[in-house]
Every structure is written in structure tokens, then in C-alpha cells.
Amino acid sequence: MNDYGARALEHWQRARPGELATVADPERFFTDLGRQIQAEIQRRIDAQETPESDDFVETFGLLNAGQMAVESDVMREMVYLTEETTAQTEPAG
């Protein structure tokens, strides 16, 4: 399980224990979810335009800020749901 899957599991343990209890194989579920999160983050990062700057440090900072924003958006959309739902207990894909 990658870091994204582990973070999702920790979140579900705190915020969505009822849904977590319905997951037949949490290790597989969060491993798959972590991979999906990582793939979506990478897809969005790849779609971003590369910042134009002659300053390496500035470019690095802009790229890092963009990656952090994408990661935050994807985690909010795919993990940090505000309340428990019973609609889906298997990751899409």
C-alpha cells in the first residue's frame, strides 16, 4: 500500500468507520485506492503547463506548489469526503 492508500485508511478509521467495517478486504481496497489516487495525481500533473522561468529555484517552487495543489485536490475528491456514504465500498476502476 502506498502513502496515499495509507492516508485514506487512516482517514476512514477516524471519519468513516461504518463504511470501513463493510470493506471485505481493506488491504486490497486501500492498495487499489492508493494506486488510483497516485495515477490521478500524475495524470493531472502531466497535464499542467511547465512554468516559464530562468530561475531554477523559482521554477522548482512553482512546480512543487502545483504538485501540492493537485495532490490536495485529488485527496479531497477521492478520500476526504465529509460524511459516510453507503453507495460504494470498492474503488472505481
Secondary structure, 3 states (H helix, E strand, C coil): CCHHHHHHHHHHHHHCHHHHHHCCCHHHHHHHHHHHHHHHHHHHHHHCCCCCCCCHHHHHHHHHHHHHHHHHHHHHHHCCCCCCCCCCCCCCC
